Amino acid sequence: MLILKNVLAGKPRVDKCITLLILCFLLISQFVFAQAESASETSEMKRAPVQDREPYLVPRLDGPIELDGRSNEPAWEAIEPLPLVMQIPTFRGTPTERTEIRIAYDDTHIYVAARCYDDPDGVRGTSFKRGLFTSRPDNLALILDTFDDNENAVAFFTFPTGARTDFTVFNDAEGEFPFNVDWNTFWAVEVARNGQGWFVEMRIPFSSLRFQDEDGRVEMGVHLQRYIARKHEVVGFPALERKYGRWSWAKPSLARTIVLEGIQSPRPLYVAPYAIGGLGQYAELNGSETAYETVGNGSPTRGLT
């Protein structure tokens, strides 16, 4: 009874404490809600909307080409350059250097030709190493979402030295490092450097790519971009605003859908010859049983895998 009297006697103070507790609860709830909303907006910002633009019909090469980097054959001249857009430092700004990128294909390969015009003294190419993963030198990149699933892709990079890098992209390029740099495949590139800059030709066999066709029609997603290292400038196709996180340039969901017709998904068989040699030695007692003689024999093995 004494406790109850004390509580009743202090009722105004109790009401004040309850009011303060309610206010604190409301403030905390609003803060938590605001944080969750902010996190949701950030997640949506990183998760790019799937592109819904009209697919780009890739032209076929109508004549032979020589893979020498120059792309000066009539077959290349008949292909229109892609409409490139500055992506960084200013989205849709005016590129400081002229760039022409073309994409085409034939029955067995997909091709990319680029003319990266520039002051030859300003071009940065420092390594011949295969698998170089760095943004320091100038480079030309092709990212292909071969299944057009907006989640996975394969990437091909080359540099003014002719070095090659290839890797895969997963999880729509979200996360700390959404790449598998251990992936390697068969493809070729040639670079020609001259007084106008550096020119490139890539040739990627369809047998090095996994994709699905529907009666010979294939849809893929594509990014193509040129990076000018000393200016930290990127121009590419399609128009890609770099607001979806660090790896925006690699996101399959931002790729432009391209169409190739008259192509079948190949099922390659790779054959690698091998040879194994061996030599064994042992001591054998001679016929008169007076000494041991060293005897050796070889056992070569050959085959295919």
Secondary structure in CASP SS format (residue, H / E / C, confidence):
PFRMAT SS
TARGET T0000
AUTHOR 0000-0000-0000
METHOD secondary structure of the structure
MODEL  1
M C 1.00
L H 1.00
I H 1.00
L H 1.00
K H 1.00
N H 1.00
V H 1.00
L H 1.00
A H 1.00
G C 1.00
K H 1.00
P H 1.00
R H 1.00
V H 1.00
D H 1.00
K H 1.00
C H 1.00
I H 1.00
T H 1.00
L H 1.00
L H 1.00
I H 1.00
L H 1.00
C H 1.00
F H 1.00
L H 1.00
L H 1.00
I H 1.00
S H 1.00
Q H 1.00
F H 1.00
V H 1.00
F H 1.00
A H 1.00
Q H 1.00
A H 1.00
E H 1.00
S H 1.00
A H 1.00
S H 1.00
E H 1.00
T H 1.00
S H 1.00
E H 1.00
M H 1.00
K H 1.00
R C 1.00
A C 1.00
P C 1.00
V C 1.00
Q C 1.00
D C 1.00
R C 1.00
E C 1.00
P C 1.00
Y E 1.00
L E 1.00
V C 1.00
P C 1.00
R E 1.00
L C 1.00
D C 1.00
G C 1.00
P C 1.00
I C 1.00
E C 1.00
L C 1.00
D C 1.00
G C 1.00
R C 1.00
S C 1.00
N C 1.00
E C 1.00
P H 1.00
A H 1.00
W H 1.00
E H 1.00
A C 1.00
I C 1.00
E C 1.00
P C 1.00
L C 1.00
P C 1.00
L C 1.00
V E 1.00
M E 1.00
Q E 1.00
I E 1.00
P C 1.00
T C 1.00
F C 1.00
R C 1.00
G C 1.00
T C 1.00
P C 1.00
T C 1.00
E C 1.00
R C 1.00
T E 1.00
E E 1.00
I E 1.00
R E 1.00
I E 1.00
A E 1.00
Y E 1.00
D C 1.00
D C 1.00
T C 1.00
H E 1.00
I E 1.00
Y E 1.00
V E 1.00
A E 1.00
A E 1.00
R E 1.00
C E 1.00
Y E 1.00
D C 1.00
D C 1.00
P H 1.00
D H 1.00
G H 1.00
V C 1.00
R C 1.00
G C 1.00
T C 1.00
S C 1.00
F C 1.00
K C 1.00
R C 1.00
G C 1.00
L C 1.00
F C 1.00
T C 1.00
S C 1.00
R C 1.00
P C 1.00
D C 1.00
N E 1.00
L E 1.00
A E 1.00
L E 1.00
I E 1.00
L E 1.00
D E 1.00
T C 1.00
F C 1.00
D C 1.00
D C 1.00
N C 1.00
E C 1.00
N C 1.00
A E 1.00
V E 1.00
A E 1.00
F E 1.00
F E 1.00
T E 1.00
F C 1.00
P C 1.00
T C 1.00
G C 1.00
A C 1.00
R E 1.00
T E 1.00
D E 1.00
F E 1.00
T E 1.00
V E 1.00
F C 1.00
N H 1.00
D H 1.00
A H 1.00
E C 1.00
G C 1.00
E C 1.00
F C 1.00
P C 1.00
F E 1.00
N E 1.00
V C 1.00
D C 1.00
W C 1.00
N C 1.00
T C 1.00
F C 1.00
W C 1.00
A E 1.00
V E 1.00
E E 1.00
V E 1.00
A E 1.00
R E 1.00
N E 1.00
G C 1.00
Q C 1.00
G E 1.00
W E 1.00
F E 1.00
V E 1.00
E E 1.00
M E 1.00
R E 1.00
I E 1.00
P E 1.00
F H 1.00
S H 1.00
S H 1.00
L C 1.00
R C 1.00
F C 1.00
Q C 1.00
D C 1.00
E E 1.00
D C 1.00
G C 1.00
R E 1.00
V E 1.00
E E 1.00
M E 1.00
G E 1.00
V E 1.00
H E 1.00
L E 1.00
Q E 1.00
R E 1.00
Y E 1.00
I E 1.00
A H 1.00
R H 1.00
K H 1.00
H C 1.00
E E 1.00
V E 1.00
V E 1.00
G E 1.00
F E 1.00
P C 1.00
A C 1.00
L C 1.00
E C 1.00
R C 1.00
K C 1.00
Y C 1.00
G C 1.00
R C 1.00
W C 1.00
S H 1.00
W H 1.00
A H 1.00
K C 1.00
P H 1.00
S H 1.00
L H 1.00
A C 1.00
R E 1.00
T E 1.00
I E 1.00
V E 1.00
L E 1.00
E E 1.00
G C 1.00
I C 1.00
Q C 1.00
S C 1.00
P C 1.00
R C 1.00
P C 1.00
L C 1.00
Y C 1.00
V C 1.00
A C 1.00
P E 1.00
Y E 1.00
A E 1.00
I E 1.00
G C 1.00
G C 1.00
L E 1.00
G E 1.00
Q E 1.00
Y E 1.00
A E 1.00
E E 1.00
L E 1.00
N C 1.00
G C 1.00
S C 1.00
E C 1.00
T C 1.00
A C 1.00
Y E 1.00
E E 1.00
T E 1.00
V E 1.00
G E 1.00
N E 1.00
G E 1.00
S C 1.00
P C 1.00
T E 1.00
R E 1.00
G E 1.00
L E 1.00
T C 1.00
END
